[in-house]
């Protein structure tokens, strides 16, 4: 089922790649944020069904942004996407209440997880 999604990544190229993947699968990207502060504000304004969140960003990072979003809406669905140490960050993502942690280049797995949420 198609979802409305907020894409959060500090890399404009990565945001574009993620956006193309999601739109190609029938989802609607309602916004793009380049840092955690923007992500929290946009989440409040846009009320997306799902957020894809990078971890390392200037200012408020993805973990802190996810915590802030979940404090605003405990039912928020956030999928952490990164290229960093999967063991360390997947545990952190689970501890804060994210719905999953995936390598941002594993397109098929990202789409599978989104479809399950």
N, CA, C and O atoms as a Tinker XYZ file with bonds, in Angstrom:
   468  protein
     1  N      0.833000   -1.179000    0.000000    73     2
     2  CA     0.000000    0.000000    0.000000    64     1     3
     3  C      0.883000    1.249000    0.000000    63     2     4     5
     4  O      1.853000    1.326000    0.753000    81     3
     5  N      0.555000    2.203000   -0.823000    73     3     6
     6  CA     1.341000    3.423000   -0.950000    64     5     7
     7  C      1.277000    4.246000    0.334000    63     6     8     9
     8  O      0.233000    4.331000    0.980000    81     7
     9  N      2.402000    4.846000    0.690000    73     7    10
    10  CA     2.491000    5.647000    1.906000    64     9    11
    11  C      3.013000    7.042000    1.591000    63    10    12    13
    12  O      3.676000    7.260000    0.576000    81    11
    13  N      2.702000    7.979000    2.477000    73    11    14
    14  CA     3.302000    9.315000    2.389000    64    13    15
    15  C      4.565000    9.277000    3.245000    63    14    16    17
    16  O      4.543000    8.823000    4.389000    81    15
    17  N      5.661000    9.758000    2.672000    73    15    18
    18  CA     6.970000    9.584000    3.312000    64    17    19
    19  C      7.756000   10.894000    3.326000    63    18    20    21
    20  O      7.758000   11.650000    2.355000    81    19
    21  N      8.423000   11.139000    4.456000    73    19    22
    22  CA     9.373000   12.231000    4.593000    64    21    23
    23  C     10.764000   11.623000    4.505000    63    22    24    25
    24  O     11.088000   10.710000    5.264000    81    23
    25  N     11.593000   12.117000    3.587000    73    23    26
    26  CA    12.950000   11.613000    3.385000    64    25    27
    27  C     13.922000   12.583000    4.065000    63    26    28    29
    28  O     13.916000   13.782000    3.788000    81    27
    29  N     14.753000   12.044000    4.958000    73    27    30
    30  CA    15.711000   12.869000    5.690000    64    29    31
    31  C     17.125000   12.345000    5.451000    63    30    32    33
    32  O     17.450000   11.216000    5.819000    81    31
    33  N     17.957000   13.177000    4.833000    73    31    34
    34  CA    19.353000   12.824000    4.577000    64    33    35
    35  C     20.101000   14.110000    4.285000    63    34    36    37
    36  O     19.572000   14.991000    3.608000    81    35
    37  N     21.327000   14.232000    4.786000    73    35    38
    38  CA    22.089000   15.452000    4.549000    64    37    39
    39  C     22.668000   15.531000    3.140000    63    38    40    41
    40  O     23.104000   16.600000    2.712000    81    39
    41  N     22.676000   14.434000    2.426000    73    39    42
    42  CA    23.188000   14.406000    1.052000    64    41    43
    43  C     22.033000   14.581000    0.056000    63    42    44    45
    44  O     21.102000   13.776000    0.028000    81    43
    45  N     22.104000   15.636000   -0.754000    73    43    46
    46  CA    21.042000   15.868000   -1.743000    64    45    47
    47  C     20.998000   14.737000   -2.766000    63    46    48    49
    48  O     19.924000   14.381000   -3.252000    81    47
    49  N     22.142000   14.178000   -3.090000    73    47    50
    50  CA    22.181000   13.054000   -4.039000    64    49    51
    51  C     21.478000   11.845000   -3.447000    63    50    52    53
    52  O     20.701000   11.178000   -4.131000    81    51
    53  N     21.747000   11.561000   -2.176000    73    51    54
    54  CA    21.107000   10.412000   -1.524000    64    53    55
    55  C     19.605000   10.643000   -1.390000    63    54    56    57
    56  O     18.818000    9.720000   -1.601000    81    55
    57  N     19.197000   11.867000   -1.043000    73    55    58
    58  CA    17.754000   12.156000   -0.960000    64    57    59
    59  C     17.096000   11.892000   -2.303000    63    58    60    61
    60  O     16.015000   11.308000   -2.370000    81    59
    61  N     17.747000   12.322000   -3.364000    73    59    62
    62  CA    17.191000   12.125000   -4.706000    64    61    63
    63  C     17.075000   10.637000   -5.032000    63    62    64    65
    64  O     16.062000   10.201000   -5.578000    81    63
    65  N     18.103000    9.854000   -4.701000    73    63    66
    66  CA    18.067000    8.411000   -4.975000    64    65    67
    67  C     16.958000    7.723000   -4.185000    63    66    68    69
    68  O     16.218000    6.901000   -4.726000    81    67
    69  N     16.849000    8.063000   -2.908000    73    67    70
    70  CA    15.807000    7.456000   -2.069000    64    69    71
    71  C     14.434000    7.859000   -2.579000    63    70    72    73
    72  O     13.530000    7.029000   -2.676000    81    71
    73  N     14.283000    9.135000   -2.903000    73    71    74
    74  CA    13.005000    9.642000   -3.416000    64    73    75
    75  C     12.602000    8.909000   -4.696000    63    74    76    77
    76  O     11.453000    8.489000   -4.831000    81    75
    77  N     13.530000    8.755000   -5.629000    73    75    78
    78  CA    13.225000    8.056000   -6.886000    64    77    79
    79  C     12.808000    6.614000   -6.626000    63    78    80    81
    80  O     11.879000    6.108000   -7.255000    81    79
    81  N     13.495000    5.956000   -5.700000    73    79    82
    82  CA    13.158000    4.576000   -5.350000    64    81    83
    83  C     11.742000    4.492000   -4.797000    63    82    84    85
    84  O     10.962000    3.626000   -5.193000    81    83
    85  N     11.416000    5.395000   -3.881000    73    83    86
    86  CA    10.103000    5.367000   -3.241000    64    85    87
    87  C      8.990000    5.706000   -4.220000    63    86    88    89
    88  O      7.955000    5.039000   -4.238000    81    87
    89  N      9.189000    6.730000   -5.030000    73    87    90
    90  CA     8.175000    7.119000   -6.016000    64    89    91
    91  C      7.991000    6.006000   -7.043000    63    90    92    93
    92  O      6.870000    5.714000   -7.458000    81    91
    93  N      9.096000    5.387000   -7.449000    73    91    94
    94  CA     9.028000    4.279000   -8.402000    64    93    95
    95  C      8.222000    3.099000   -7.879000    63    94    96    97
    96  O      7.670000    2.317000   -8.653000    81    95
    97  N      8.161000    2.980000   -6.548000    73    95    98
    98  CA     7.396000    1.887000   -5.926000    64    97    99
    99  C      5.967000    2.317000   -5.592000    63    98   100   101
   100  O      5.213000    1.555000   -4.986000    81    99
   101  N      5.591000    3.549000   -5.991000    73    99   102
   102  CA     4.219000    3.989000   -5.799000    64   101   103
   103  C      3.962000    4.831000   -4.563000    63   102   104   105
   104  O      2.821000    5.210000   -4.299000    81   103
   105  N      5.011000    5.131000   -3.798000    73   103   106
   106  CA     4.847000    5.955000   -2.602000    64   105   107
   107  C      4.882000    7.439000   -2.964000    63   106   108   109
   108  O      5.317000    7.803000   -4.056000    81   107
   109  N      4.431000    8.284000   -2.060000    73   107   110
   110  CA     4.447000    9.731000   -2.256000    64   109   111
   111  C      5.431000   10.346000   -1.277000    63   110   112   113
   112  O      5.286000   10.186000   -0.065000    81   111
   113  N      6.428000   11.046000   -1.790000    73   111   114
   114  CA     7.378000   11.750000   -0.934000    64   113   115
   115  C      6.797000   13.142000   -0.696000    63   114   116   117
   116  O      6.705000   13.958000   -1.613000    81   115
   117  N      6.407000   13.395000    0.552000    73   115   118
   118  CA     5.744000   14.662000    0.879000    64   117   119
   119  C      6.729000   15.752000    1.275000    63   118   120   121
   120  O      6.367000   16.926000    1.344000    81   119
   121  N      7.976000   15.363000    1.534000    73   119   122
   122  CA     8.983000   16.351000    1.904000    64   121   123
   123  C     10.357000   15.744000    1.994000    63   122   124   125
   124  O     10.520000   14.528000    2.092000    81   123
   125  N     11.363000   16.632000    1.958000    73   123   126
   126  CA    12.755000   16.232000    2.077000    64   125   127
   127  C     13.431000   17.171000    3.070000    63   126   128   129
   128  O     13.322000   18.391000    2.950000    81   127
   129  N     14.123000   16.604000    4.041000    73   127   130
   130  CA    14.842000   17.400000    5.035000    64   129   131
   131  C     16.323000   17.052000    4.981000    63   130   132   133
   132  O     16.692000   15.903000    4.737000    81   131
   133  N     17.177000   18.064000    5.213000    73   131   134
   134  CA    18.621000   17.843000    5.142000    64   133   135
   135  C     19.277000   17.725000    6.508000    63   134   136   137
   136  O     20.482000   17.490000    6.599000    81   135
   137  N     18.484000   17.889000    7.589000    73   135   138
   138  CA    19.029000   17.726000    8.939000    64   137   139
   139  C     17.900000   17.398000    9.913000    63   138   140   141
   140  O     16.719000   17.454000    9.569000    81   139
   141  N     18.293000   17.057000   11.119000    73   139   142
   142  CA    17.309000   16.643000   12.112000    64   141   143
   143  C     16.338000   17.731000   12.521000    63   142   144   145
   144  O     15.153000   17.468000   12.730000    81   143
   145  N     16.841000   18.962000   12.637000    73   143   146
   146  CA    15.948000   20.065000   13.012000    64   145   147
   147  C     14.837000   20.240000   11.978000    63   146   148   149
   148  O     13.665000   20.374000   12.330000    81   147
   149  N     15.215000   20.237000   10.710000    73   147   150
   150  CA    14.223000   20.362000    9.635000    64   149   151
   151  C     13.262000   19.172000    9.646000    63   150   152   153
   152  O     12.065000   19.329000    9.408000    81   151
   153  N     13.800000   17.983000    9.926000    73   151   154
   154  CA    12.971000   16.775000    9.933000    64   153   155
   155  C     11.860000   16.870000   10.966000    63   154   156   157
   156  O     10.711000   16.536000   10.679000    81   155
   157  N     12.198000   17.324000   12.170000    73   155   158
   158  CA    11.201000   17.428000   13.242000    64   157   159
   159  C     10.123000   18.443000   12.855000    63   158   160   161
   160  O      8.930000   18.179000   13.010000    81   159
   161  N     10.547000   19.599000   12.353000    73   159   162
   162  CA     9.583000   20.636000   11.951000    64   161   163
   163  C      8.696000   20.143000   10.807000    63   162   164   165
   164  O      7.483000   20.352000   10.822000    81   163
   165  N      9.301000   19.496000    9.827000    73   163   166
   166  CA     8.524000   19.010000    8.685000    64   165   167
   167  C      7.586000   17.885000    9.090000    63   166   168   169
   168  O      6.477000   17.785000    8.566000    81   167
   169  N      8.016000   17.037000   10.018000    73   167   170
   170  CA     7.141000   15.966000   10.494000    64   169   171
   171  C      5.876000   16.567000   11.098000    63   170   172   173
   172  O      4.770000   16.092000   10.838000    81   171
   173  N      6.043000   17.610000   11.902000    73   171   174
   174  CA     4.888000   18.250000   12.538000    64   173   175
   175  C      3.960000   18.874000   11.498000    63   174   176   177
   176  O      2.739000   18.790000   11.625000    81   175
   177  N      4.531000   19.493000   10.481000    73   175   178
   178  CA     3.725000   20.161000    9.454000    64   177   179
   179  C      3.072000   19.177000    8.485000    63   178   180   181
   180  O      1.897000   19.322000    8.147000    81   179
   181  N      3.830000   18.181000    8.040000    73   179   182
   182  CA     3.377000   17.305000    6.959000    64   181   183
   183  C      2.660000   16.049000    7.435000    63   182   184   185
   184  O      1.859000   15.478000    6.696000    81   183
   185  N      2.934000   15.617000    8.647000    73   183   186
   186  CA     2.336000   14.405000    9.217000    64   185   187
   187  C      2.428000   13.190000    8.266000    63   186   188   189
   188  O      1.411000   12.585000    7.927000    81   187
   189  N      3.646000   12.848000    7.846000    73   187   190
   190  CA     3.804000   11.699000    6.947000    64   189   191
   191  C      3.502000   10.383000    7.667000    63   190   192   193
   192  O      3.557000   10.304000    8.895000    81   191
   193  N      3.185000    9.369000    6.889000    73   191   194
   194  CA     2.941000    8.049000    7.469000    64   193   195
   195  C      4.245000    7.373000    7.875000    63   194   196   197
   196  O      4.255000    6.484000    8.726000    81   195
   197  N      5.351000    7.804000    7.256000    73   195   198
   198  CA     6.636000    7.159000    7.493000    64   197   199
   199  C      7.757000    8.168000    7.269000    63   198   200   201
   200  O      7.621000    9.094000    6.469000    81   199
   201  N      8.868000    7.981000    7.985000    73   199   202
   202  CA    10.059000    8.815000    7.807000    64   201   203
   203  C     11.251000    7.907000    7.541000    63   202   204   205
   204  O     11.479000    6.951000    8.282000    81   203
   205  N     12.018000    8.199000    6.486000    73   203   206
   206  CA    13.311000    7.541000    6.318000    64   205   207
   207  C     14.336000    8.519000    6.872000    63   206   208   209
   208  O     14.356000    9.685000    6.479000    81   207
   209  N     15.191000    8.051000    7.784000    73   207   210
   210  CA    16.077000    8.942000    8.531000    64   209   211
   211  C     17.531000    8.494000    8.433000    63   210   212   213
   212  O     17.881000    7.378000    8.817000    81   211
   213  N     18.372000    9.391000    7.910000    73   211   214
   214  CA    19.820000    9.184000    7.939000    64   213   215
   215  C     20.282000    9.341000    9.388000    63   214   216   217
   216  O     19.597000    9.968000   10.196000    81   215
   217  N     21.433000    8.775000    9.712000    73   215   218
   218  CA    21.916000    8.895000   11.087000    64   217   219
   219  C     22.866000   10.069000   11.264000    63   218   220   221
   220  O     22.684000   10.883000   12.169000    81   219
   221  N     23.878000   10.164000   10.407000    73   219   222
   222  CA    24.878000   11.216000   10.606000    64   221   223
   223  C     24.525000   12.451000    9.795000    63   222   224   225
   224  O     24.523000   12.429000    8.565000    81   223
   225  N     24.224000   13.530000   10.513000    73   223   226
   226  CA    23.913000   14.815000    9.891000    64   225   227
   227  C     24.431000   15.908000   10.812000    63   226   228   229
   228  O     24.567000   15.700000   12.018000    81   227
   229  N     24.719000   17.071000   10.245000    73   227   230
   230  CA    25.166000   18.208000   11.051000    64   229   231
   231  C     24.020000   18.687000   11.937000    63   230   232   233
   232  O     22.845000   18.515000   11.612000    81   231
   233  N     24.387000   19.283000   13.049000    73   231   234
   234  CA    23.353000   19.741000   13.981000    64   233   235
   235  C     22.729000   18.541000   14.660000    63   234   236   237
   236  O     23.438000   17.679000   15.181000    81   235
   237  N     21.410000   18.479000   14.659000    73   235   238
   238  CA    20.709000   17.349000   15.261000    64   237   239
   239  C     20.851000   16.132000   14.350000    63   238   240   241
   240  O     20.433000   16.163000   13.193000    81   239
   241  N     21.446000   15.055000   14.881000    73   239   242
   242  CA    21.620000   13.857000   14.052000    64   241   243
   243  C     20.326000   13.050000   13.974000    63   242   244   245
   244  O     19.326000   13.408000   14.597000    81   243
   245  N     20.350000   11.971000   13.216000    73   243   246
   246  CA    19.150000   11.175000   12.990000    64   245   247
   247  C     18.597000   10.500000   14.229000    63   246   248   249
   248  O     17.382000   10.385000   14.385000    81   247
   249  N     19.480000   10.051000   15.115000    73   247   250
   250  CA    19.021000    9.406000   16.351000    64   249   251
   251  C     18.255000   10.418000   17.205000    63   250   252   253
   252  O     17.168000   10.119000   17.700000    81   251
   253  N     18.822000   11.610000   17.376000    73   251   254
   254  CA    18.166000   12.641000   18.175000    64   253   255
   255  C     16.864000   13.111000   17.520000    63   254   256   257
   256  O     15.869000   13.351000   18.204000    81   255
   257  N     16.878000   13.241000   16.195000    73   255   258
   258  CA    15.666000   13.653000   15.479000    64   257   259
   259  C     14.572000   12.600000   15.629000    63   258   260   261
   260  O     13.404000   12.932000   15.829000    81   259
   261  N     14.957000   11.330000   15.531000    73   259   262
   262  CA    13.974000   10.254000   15.695000    64   261   263
   263  C     13.381000   10.288000   17.100000    63   262   264   265
   264  O     12.173000   10.117000   17.270000    81   263
   265  N     14.218000   10.508000   18.100000    73   263   266
   266  CA    13.722000   10.612000   19.481000    64   265   267
   267  C     12.738000   11.770000   19.609000    63   266   268   269
   268  O     11.692000   11.635000   20.243000    81   267
   269  N     13.076000   12.905000   19.006000    73   267   270
   270  CA    12.197000   14.081000   19.083000    64   269   271
   271  C     10.866000   13.818000   18.393000    63   270   272   273
   272  O      9.814000   14.202000   18.905000    81   271
   273  N     10.903000   13.171000   17.240000    73   271   274
   274  CA     9.674000   12.857000   16.508000    64   273   275
   275  C      8.819000   11.876000   17.315000    63   274   276   277
   276  O      7.603000   12.040000   17.417000    81   275
   277  N      9.461000   10.862000   17.882000    73   275   278
   278  CA     8.722000    9.879000   18.671000    64   277   279
   279  C      8.165000   10.483000   19.958000    63   278   280   281
   280  O      7.151000   10.012000   20.473000    81   279
   281  N      8.816000   11.517000   20.480000    73   279   282
   282  CA     8.277000   12.224000   21.650000    64   281   283
   283  C      7.010000   12.996000   21.270000    63   282   284   285
   284  O      6.104000   13.157000   22.087000    81   283
   285  N      6.956000   13.469000   20.023000    73   283   286
   286  CA     5.770000   14.182000   19.537000    64   285   287
   287  C      4.644000   13.217000   19.172000    63   286   288   289
   288  O      3.465000   13.513000   19.367000    81   287
   289  N      5.030000   12.059000   18.641000    73   287   290
   290  CA     4.060000   11.075000   18.166000    64   289   291
   291  C      4.633000    9.683000   18.395000    63   290   292   293
   292  O      5.453000    9.209000   17.609000    81   291
   293  N      4.210000    9.038000   19.453000    73   291   294
   294  CA     4.734000    7.722000   19.817000    64   293   295
   295  C      4.458000    6.668000   18.748000    63   294   296   297
   296  O      5.117000    5.629000   18.718000    81   295
   297  N      3.486000    6.929000   17.868000    73   295   298
   298  CA     3.149000    5.977000   16.812000    64   297   299
   299  C      3.883000    6.254000   15.501000    63   298   300   301
   300  O      3.648000    5.572000   14.504000    81   299
   301  N      4.771000    7.250000   15.495000    73   299   302
   302  CA     5.508000    7.583000   14.272000    64   301   303
   303  C      6.301000    6.367000   13.807000    63   302   304   305
   304  O      6.885000    5.633000   14.604000    81   303
   305  N      6.303000    6.180000   12.494000    73   303   306
   306  CA     7.051000    5.061000   11.910000    64   305   307
   307  C      8.302000    5.634000   11.248000    63   306   308   309
   308  O      8.230000    6.370000   10.264000    81   307
   309  N      9.452000    5.271000   11.821000    73   307   310
   310  CA    10.733000    5.779000   11.345000    64   309   311
   311  C     11.619000    4.606000   10.977000    63   310   312   313
   312  O     11.785000    3.664000   11.751000    81   311
   313  N     12.189000    4.679000    9.772000    73   311   314
   314  CA    13.149000    3.683000    9.311000    64   313   315
   315  C     14.488000    4.392000    9.191000    63   314   316   317
   316  O     14.625000    5.358000    8.440000    81   315
   317  N     15.475000    3.906000    9.937000    73   315   318
   318  CA    16.808000    4.492000    9.900000    64   317   319
   319  C     17.568000    3.908000    8.706000    63   318   320   321
   320  O     17.609000    2.692000    8.516000    81   319
   321  N     18.161000    4.786000    7.915000    73   319   322
   322  CA    18.949000    4.364000    6.757000    64   321   323
   323  C     20.355000    4.943000    6.881000    63   322   324   325
   324  O     20.516000    6.145000    7.092000    81   323
   325  N     21.367000    4.098000    6.752000    73   323   326
   326  CA    22.741000    4.574000    6.871000    64   325   327
   327  C     23.691000    3.585000    6.234000    63   326   328   329
   328  O     23.300000    2.480000    5.859000    81   327
   329  N     24.941000    3.993000    6.117000    73   327   330
   330  CA    25.999000    3.099000    5.655000    64   329   331
   331  C     26.925000    2.739000    6.805000    63   330   332   333
   332  O     27.963000    2.113000    6.593000    81   331
   333  N     26.561000    3.127000    8.011000    73   331   334
   334  CA    27.421000    2.946000    9.172000    64   333   335
   335  C     27.269000    1.564000    9.786000    63   334   336   337
   336  O     26.422000    0.779000    9.359000    81   335
   337  N     28.082000    1.270000   10.778000    73   335   338
   338  CA    28.130000    0.003000   11.501000    64   337   339
   339  C     26.728000   -0.511000   11.824000    63   338   340   341
   340  O     26.044000    0.015000   12.702000    81   339
   341  N     26.319000   -1.541000   11.101000    73   339   342
   342  CA    24.945000   -2.035000   11.246000    64   341   343
   343  C     24.633000   -2.559000   12.642000    63   342   344   345
   344  O     23.547000   -2.306000   13.165000    81   343
   345  N     25.565000   -3.284000   13.253000    73   343   346
   346  CA    25.285000   -3.843000   14.579000    64   345   347
   347  C     25.026000   -2.748000   15.603000    63   346   348   349
   348  O     24.022000   -2.775000   16.314000    81   347
   349  N     25.934000   -1.788000   15.674000    73   347   350
   350  CA    25.813000   -0.714000   16.654000    64   349   351
   351  C     24.547000    0.101000   16.442000    63   350   352   353
   352  O     23.783000    0.320000   17.382000    81   351
   353  N     24.320000    0.549000   15.217000    73   351   354
   354  CA    23.210000    1.458000   14.975000    64   353   355
   355  C     21.863000    0.756000   14.881000    63   354   356   357
   356  O     20.834000    1.372000   15.160000    81   355
   357  N     21.841000   -0.508000   14.499000    73   355   358
   358  CA    20.557000   -1.213000   14.485000    64   357   359
   359  C     20.058000   -1.396000   15.914000    63   358   360   361
   360  O     18.856000   -1.316000   16.167000    81   359
   361  N     20.973000   -1.639000   16.844000    73   359   362
   362  CA    20.580000   -1.743000   18.264000    64   361   363
   363  C     20.065000   -0.397000   18.763000    63   362   364   365
   364  O     19.040000   -0.323000   19.440000    81   363
   365  N     20.792000    0.668000   18.419000    73   363   366
   366  CA    20.376000    2.008000   18.850000    64   365   367
   367  C     19.009000    2.358000   18.271000    63   366   368   369
   368  O     18.154000    2.902000   18.969000    81   367
   369  N     18.808000    2.047000   16.999000    73   367   370
   370  CA    17.530000    2.340000   16.339000    64   369   371
   371  C     16.392000    1.605000   17.038000    63   370   372   373
   372  O     15.328000    2.179000   17.273000    81   371
   373  N     16.615000    0.343000   17.369000    73   371   374
   374  CA    15.589000   -0.440000   18.051000    64   373   375
   375  C     15.300000    0.126000   19.448000    63   374   376   377
   376  O     14.147000    0.176000   19.874000    81   375
   377  N     16.345000    0.548000   20.150000    73   375   378
   378  CA    16.175000    1.079000   21.506000    64   377   379
   379  C     15.326000    2.346000   21.530000    63   378   380   381
   380  O     14.574000    2.565000   22.479000    81   379
   381  N     15.435000    3.181000   20.502000    73   379   382
   382  CA    14.667000    4.422000   20.516000    64   381   383
   383  C     13.265000    4.256000   19.944000    63   382   384   385
   384  O     12.437000    5.159000   20.062000    81   383
   385  N     12.990000    3.098000   19.318000    73   383   386
   386  CA    11.646000    2.849000   18.810000    64   385   387
   387  C     11.508000    2.952000   17.300000    63   386   388   389
   388  O     10.390000    2.976000   16.786000    81   387
   389  N     12.634000    3.015000   16.573000    73   387   390
   390  CA    12.557000    3.010000   15.114000    64   389   391
   391  C     12.072000    1.636000   14.645000    63   390   392   393
   392  O     12.279000    0.627000   15.318000    81   391
   393  N     11.431000    1.621000   13.493000    73   391   394
   394  CA    10.848000    0.377000   12.975000    64   393   395
   395  C     11.869000   -0.498000   12.264000    63   394   396   397
   396  O     11.582000   -1.652000   11.944000    81   395
   397  N     13.064000    0.042000   12.014000    73   395   398
   398  CA    14.094000   -0.759000   11.373000    64   397   399
   399  C     15.320000    0.063000   11.077000    63   398   400   401
   400  O     15.308000    1.291000   11.159000    81   399
   401  N     16.394000   -0.646000   10.725000    73   399   402
   402  CA    17.651000   -0.017000   10.356000    64   401   403
   403  C     18.197000   -0.785000    9.167000    63   402   404   405
   404  O     18.402000   -1.996000    9.249000    81   403
   405  N     18.433000   -0.094000    8.069000    73   403   406
   406  CA    18.929000   -0.750000    6.872000    64   405   407
   407  C     20.020000    0.078000    6.216000    63   406   408   409
   408  O     20.090000    1.295000    6.388000    81   407
   409  N     20.869000   -0.605000    5.463000    73   407   410
   410  CA    21.853000    0.082000    4.639000    64   409   411
   411  C     21.092000    0.826000    3.555000    63   410   412   413
   412  O     20.232000    0.245000    2.893000    81   411
   413  N     21.398000    2.103000    3.365000    73   411   414
   414  CA    20.615000    2.928000    2.442000    64   413   415
   415  C     20.752000    2.518000    0.982000    63   414   416   417
   416  O     20.005000    3.011000    0.137000    81   415
   417  N     21.685000    1.632000    0.669000    73   415   418
   418  CA    21.835000    1.178000   -0.713000    64   417   419
   419  C     21.100000   -0.134000   -0.996000    63   418   420   421
   420  O     21.110000   -0.616000   -2.129000    81   419
   421  N     20.464000   -0.716000    0.026000    73   419   422
   422  CA    19.729000   -1.977000   -0.151000    64   421   423
   423  C     18.273000   -1.678000   -0.499000    63   422   424   425
   424  O     17.374000   -1.849000    0.324000    81   423
   425  N     18.063000   -1.233000   -1.721000    73   423   426
   426  CA    16.764000   -0.762000   -2.186000    64   425   427
   427  C     15.639000   -1.765000   -1.970000    63   426   428   429
   428  O     14.584000   -1.412000   -1.442000    81   427
   429  N     15.858000   -3.001000   -2.371000    73   427   430
   430  CA    14.794000   -4.010000   -2.268000    64   429   431
   431  C     14.390000   -4.219000   -0.812000    63   430   432   433
   432  O     13.203000   -4.334000   -0.510000    81   431
   433  N     15.363000   -4.269000    0.088000    73   431   434
   434  CA    15.065000   -4.479000    1.505000    64   433   435
   435  C     14.322000   -3.284000    2.091000    63   434   436   437
   436  O     13.423000   -3.457000    2.915000    81   435
   437  N     14.686000   -2.078000    1.676000    73   435   438
   438  CA    13.999000   -0.876000    2.155000    64   437   439
   439  C     12.529000   -0.926000    1.756000    63   438   440   441
   440  O     11.643000   -0.685000    2.575000    81   439
   441  N     12.282000   -1.242000    0.487000    73   439   442
   442  CA    10.904000   -1.291000    0.000000    64   441   443
   443  C     10.106000   -2.399000    0.684000    63   442   444   445
   444  O      8.924000   -2.219000    0.978000    81   443
   445  N     10.742000   -3.540000    0.940000    73   443   446
   446  CA    10.060000   -4.636000    1.640000    64   445   447
   447  C      9.647000   -4.204000    3.039000    63   446   448   449
   448  O      8.518000   -4.449000    3.464000    81   447
   449  N     10.572000   -3.555000    3.756000    73   447   450
   450  CA    10.264000   -3.118000    5.118000    64   449   451
   451  C      9.145000   -2.081000    5.117000    63   450   452   453
   452  O      8.233000   -2.151000    5.941000    81   451
   453  N      9.209000   -1.134000    4.212000    73   451   454
   454  CA     8.171000   -0.097000    4.125000    64   453   455
   455  C      6.816000   -0.731000    3.843000    63   454   456   457
   456  O      5.810000   -0.323000    4.425000    81   455
   457  N      6.776000   -1.705000    2.975000    73   455   458
   458  CA     5.512000   -2.375000    2.657000    64   457   459
   459  C      4.936000   -3.121000    3.863000    63   458   460   461
   460  O      3.722000   -3.300000    3.958000    81   459
   461  N      5.797000   -3.556000    4.779000    73   459   462
   462  CA     5.335000   -4.282000    5.963000    64   461   463
   463  C      4.797000   -3.353000    7.055000    63   462   464   465
   464  O      4.072000   -3.792000    7.947000    81   463
   465  N      5.152000   -2.083000    6.978000    73   463   466
   466  CA     4.763000   -1.148000    8.049000    64   465   467
   467  C      3.392000   -0.551000    7.818000    63   466   468
   468  O      2.924000    0.251000    8.626000    81   467
